Amino acid sequence: MEEHKSWVCTNTDENIWLESLELSAVELGIDDTRVSKRTLKGGRQDGVDLIEIENGDLSFCIVPTRGMGIWRGNYKGKYLGWRSPIKGPVNPAFVDLHDRGGLGFASGFDEWIVRCGLNSMGSPAEDVVIDNHGNPSMIQLTLHGKIANTPAHYVEIESKPETETITVKGEVDEAAIFMPGIRLTTAIATQRQSGKFTITDTVTNIMGSETELELLYHCNYGAPFLEDGSRLEVPIREMAPRDAHATERLDMASVYQAPTPGFVEDVFFYELAGNADNRTMAALINAAGDKAAVLRFDLSQLPYFTQWKNCAALVDGYVTAMEPCTAFPSKKPDERAAGRVIVLEPGEERRFELEIETHLGEVAVQEVVREIAEIQQGTTKVLHPGPIDKYSSS
């Protein structure tokens, strides 16, 4: 059996770019699998590269043009992702991040899983940086940063028949002269007939001076996992609403309502409990308790967690997000003051790993609930009745 096979789809250093590629189970050396790469044409999708992975039970689409995000997926006939009002995936060339006071990110937002970062990832804010003359200068930070609207300069598909694993690797640089230079190196891997895949990211400071890092994984779900009566299950160490508006619905934080026209988003901030290895998990469970979307991650890498609830009308984007993060998605100056912004020295790197799973059937979902309860055991929940200074922005 061959150790591995690989196909380079994009390498800007070598002037390599494949418009399309079809890899069968025979070519991959793994039964029941398929990989395809294509380039979309027309509308705001024009020029977007898509790589679709099929492992026999699970399929999902990676978007190299949009920072190696995950557009949407399907597991045993169940849709993974959400229905955005946007006809995506959108080419970053059509996204003005500074639109509507720094909310332009939303005009390209329709992925299932999107990274926010890398130098900033929170709410629009003013910040002070040192300009090319060495003087303090005021700049406008935009919602959720730049990485999701930055194309990858290197993309490779790898097959390992001995472990029945397919991996898509990519590199994305968020860098410019007189500005921070940060590289995302990612490997997105799944195994044959598995209900999960793993994102392994390495973030490196590629410049000669220190830089700041913020990273959040915006993991978005709509139907069939989100519905009236769905619930969020997490092992809580500490939790608080973001603002006065979320405080009004604090008693319903873990439970979701039906699509509601005019709904205004709720956000809740958490520090989660972990097991003996400092690992934790989060689950979105449907009302019947027979479907669960699950995230697993390491609290030493991603110590914070944000819950975004947008129970708006279906046409407006009925969606919730589970968001493991290095800091809360508030204004960066506030997160810096709270000591949550990471500083990378020249050449320094940080590693992050996120497992995304789908579980179907009451027995499988009950096992997820049991695991979360086991992690919670021994940790007393601290549930704040309103926003607290150490979590919320000014």
Beta strands, then each sheet from edge to edge (+ up, - down):
strand 1: 5-11
strand 2: 16-17
strand 3: 21-23
strand 4: 34-39
strand 5: 49-54
strand 6: 58-63
strand 7: 69-75
strand 8: 78-80
strand 9: 113-118
strand 10: 125-130
strand 11: 136-141
strand 12: 154-160
strand 13: 165-175
strand 14: 181-191
strand 15: 196-205
strand 16: 211-221
strand 17: 231-233
strand 18: 236-241
strand 19: 266-272
strand 20: 279-285
strand 21: 291-298
strand 22: 304-311
strand 23: 318-325
strand 24: 342-344
strand 25: 349-360
strand 26: 382-383
sheet 1: 2+ 1- 12+ 13- 14+ 15- 25+ 21- 20+ 17-
sheet 2: 3+ 4- 5+ 6- 7+ 8-
sheet 3: 9+ 16- 23+ 22- 19+ 18- 26-
sheet 4: 9+ 16- 24+
sheet 5: 10+ 11-
end
